[in-house]
Amino acid sequence: MKKILYCFNCNKDVEPVCNVQKNKYIVHKKEVQVKEKVFTCPLCHNELFDENLNTSLYDIYNEYLKIYDLSFSKLKEIRESYNLSQELFAKSLGWSKRTIIRYENADSLPQNQYLQIYNKIKNSKSEFINILKENRKSLGEELYFKIFNIVNTELDIKTINVFLYVLKDNFLTKTQIMKNLFSIDFQSFKEYSKPITSFKYAHGTYGPIFDNKDAILNLLVKQNYLEMVNDEEDKILFKPTVEPDLFLFSKQEIEIMDKVLLKLKGKNAKKLTDWSHKFIGWIETNDGELINYSYAKDFDLSKNW
């Protein structure tokens, strides 16, 4: 069907000429350009008014969001990537549920400080966890761990049972646990091209660590998988409260864990830290940078002691 508009200059209905042009708008002191259809009269070339054509605030605001590499749909995707409802997502960030609803429905444009937070957490779970930690007191312990558990879906039952297997009759400090799990996963990757846990490891001050180690250990204590005890020197050790489920592991995986446990058994945190600092994967990465599993080929349980 042909489009017909009325030209007041020619005083008649005409079939307009359609052109697309970029119009400029100022949003929060930043200029954005939006493509819009413009109709003109084929006779007098005056611009025509189309009451059905109106660039919405949605288009203008969405163009503004692109400055932050975001969009209204992306805001919802970020929340959903954490497996959280609008209410729990809002509580995690210290915002109101209504704020999240307005943003995701494109009823309101987030202020710059909120956009910066979205940008921080869109590809970094650690940034989200840091914000969650800041709000821990206001959330309360029960809600805090509920959210933490939902977000950390990678803490699967098999990974939990690696903790239980490592600590069975072998109570360890936090640092010793890090070194055992790191060694198990890199030894497993070296031999079978896959780790046993779901963790990725990064360059930490005291050697390779998995992300959010403190919160994960606290979660395992909270969920009654582990308990904390003190040794004779008043150091905090972690002790399992339940037996590991061996049916979750293959024969090869149990052999890997036993090999690592035998090699690392009895070695204190300092000795383990010094040893891990000689691993090429730790040496060639910067603080906080992921240690790729490709370094597993250089991992050797018997070297650098």
N, C-alpha and C positions, 0 to 999 in steps of 0.2 A: 504493500500500500504506500502510495506517495505521501510524503509529508507536506502539509500545507500550513503556512503561517500568514498572518495578516501584516501587510506593510502599511504603516500609518502614513508614510511619506507618499506612497503611490495610491493609497486609499483603496487597496484591493488585496485579495488572497493571492499568494504566489507560492511557487514551489522553490524553496530556498536552496541556496548553495551552502554546503557544509564544509567548514575548514576546522582543522585542529591547531590550536595554538597553546603555548605555554604562558600561564599567568602566574604572577609572583604574589606571594602572601608572606607576611611577617608573623612568625609564631615564636613566642618567648625570645624575641629579639634576634631570631635567626630567619633568614630568607629561605623559603621553599618554593619550588615551581611545580605546578600541577597542570597536566594536559587537560584542556577543556574543548568541547565542541562549540563552535561559533557559527551561527547561521546569518547569512546576508541575503538581501534581496537581489535577484538576478537582473533587475531593471535599474534600480538606483544605487545598489551596492551598500545601502545602509544596513547596519546591524539590526537584526530582528529579535524580538523578545519571544522566548519559548518558556512558558510557565511550567512545562514538564521537565525542563532541563535546568538543573541547579547543582553545581558542584557542592557536594556535601562537606560538612566539617570532617567527616570520616576520611575522605580522600586527602584533605589538607593535612589533618593530624597524622594520618598514616605516612604521608610523605615526610613529615617532620621526624617521625620515629625512625625512618631510614638513616637519619644522621647518626643514630646510635646503633645502627645495624639491627633494628627491631621492627616489629609491626604489631598491630593489635592481635593478630592470630598467633604471633610468636610469643606474646606474653602468656597466653593460655598454654602453649606448648611447653614453655619453661616450667610452669607449675606442674603440668602432667608428667614431665620427665622425672619429677621427684615422687610420683605416685601419691600425691597429697590432694585432699579436697580443698576447696576454696577456703574453708574455715581453718583447717590445720596449716595450710600454707600461710595464711594471714597471721596466725598466731606465731608461727616460726619466725617471721620477719618483724613481729611487733606492730603489725598493721591491723586495720579492721577488715572484717569479711566484706563489708560494703565497698571498701576501697578496691578490693580484688574484683568484685562483681562489676563495678563501674569500668574498670580498666579492660576487663575481658569482653564486656559488652560494647566497648567503644563509646561509652557514655561520658567518659572523662579522659583527658590527656594527663598522663603521669607527670609530676614535676621532675625536674632534672635529677634531684637526689634519689628519687625512686628509680628513674631510668638507669642511673649508675649502678644501683643495686641489682637490677635485672641483668645488666651487662656482666656484672661480677659473677653472678651465679649461673648464668646460662650454660657455661661449659666447665664449671668448676664446682664440684660437690664440696670440696674442702672450704671454699668461700661460704657456701650455704651453711655448712656445719659450724663455721666460726660465728656466723650471725646467730645460729641456733644456740650456741654456747653462751653468747652474750645475753640471751633472753631466758636462759635456764632458770634463773631465780624466779622471774615473774611467771614462767610456765608451770613451775612445780615439777618435782621429780617424776611423777607418774606420766604426765603429759610429755615431758621432755623425752623420756625413754620410748614412749609410744611413737613419737614422731621420728626419733633417731632410728628406731627399728624399721619403720616403714621406708625411710630414705635409704637405709643400708641393706637393700635387698641382696647385695652380693655376699652378705654374711650368711651363706647357706648352711644347711645342717652338716654337710661334709666338712666345710671349713671349721665349724664349731668343734667337730670331732677330732680334727687335727690338733687343736688346742688340748683337748682331753687326752689324746694319745701321747702328746709330747710331755704333758705334766703328770702323767700317771707314775706315781712313786718317784717323781723327779721335780719337786717344787722349785720354781725358778723366779727370778726377778723379771721385771719388764724388759730390761735390756737383753737378758739371756733368752727370753721368749722370742724377741725380734730376730736374734741371730739364728735360732733353731728353725723358725719358720722360713726365714729367708734362705737358709741353706737347704732345707727340704725342697722348696719350690725350684731353686736353681739347679739342684742336683737332679730332680725329676725332669726338668726341662732339658738338661744336658743328655739324659739317657733316653727319654721317651718323647721329647718335644712338647711337653705340656706340664704346667705346674699342678700340684695337688690341691692347693687352696684356690680361692677366687681372687686373691690379692695381687696388686701391683706394688712394686717397691720403689722408693725414692731415696735420694742421697740425703741422709740425716747426719747430724753432727757426730753421733756415735756409731755410724755405719748405716747400712740399708734398713729402712723402716717401711711399714705399710701405713697408708693414710689413716689419720684419726685413731691412732693406736690407743690413746688414753680413753677415748669415748667407747671404743669397741671393747676394751677390757672391762670398763665400768658396766657396759651393757651385759657382758657375760656374767659378771658378778650379780647384777640386778636380776637377771633371768635365772639365777641359781645354778649356772653351769660351773662357776668358779667361786672360790672364796679367798680372801686375803688373810695371810698369817704372817707373823713376825719371826725371824730366825734369831739366833743367839746374839747377833750383832744389831738387832732391831731393824734389819732391812725387811722390806715388804716382799713377800713371796706369794705367788699364785698357786692355788691348790685346787684340783678338780673335785667336784662334789658328786659326780656320776661317772660311771664307766664309759669308755668310748665304745661306739658301735662299730665293731670290726667288719661287719657285713657291707659297710659303705666303701671299703677299700679293696682294691685288687691286691693280689699277692705281690706284684711288683711295687705297688705303692707302700705296702707295709715294709718291704725290704729296704726301700729308699729311706723311710722314716727311721728304721732301726739302724741303718748305716750312719745317718747323721747323728742320731742320739748317742750312739756308741762313741763317735769321734769327739763330740762336743761335751759329753758328760764330765762333770767335775771341774770344768773350766769356768773361772769367774768372769764377771761382766767386763773387767778391764782387759783380760786376755782375749776374750772374744771380740771386743771392740778393736783392739790393736790388729788382730788377725783380719777382720773385715775391712780395715782401712788399706790393706794390701791387695784387695780384690780390684782388678782393673776396671770393673764396672762402676765401682765407687770412685776410683781415682779420676776417671775421665768424665765424670758428671759434676754439676754444680749443686749447691745446696737447694734442696726442694725439687730437683730435676729427676724425672723418672729414669730408672735404670732398666733399659730394655732387656728382655729375656734373651736377646741375641748374644749378650755377654755370657750366657751360660756355658758356652763352649770353652771359656777361659776359667770357669769355676773349678777349683780343685780342693777337695776336703783335706788332702794330705800336705798341701804346700803352705809355706809362709808361717809356720808355727815357730 
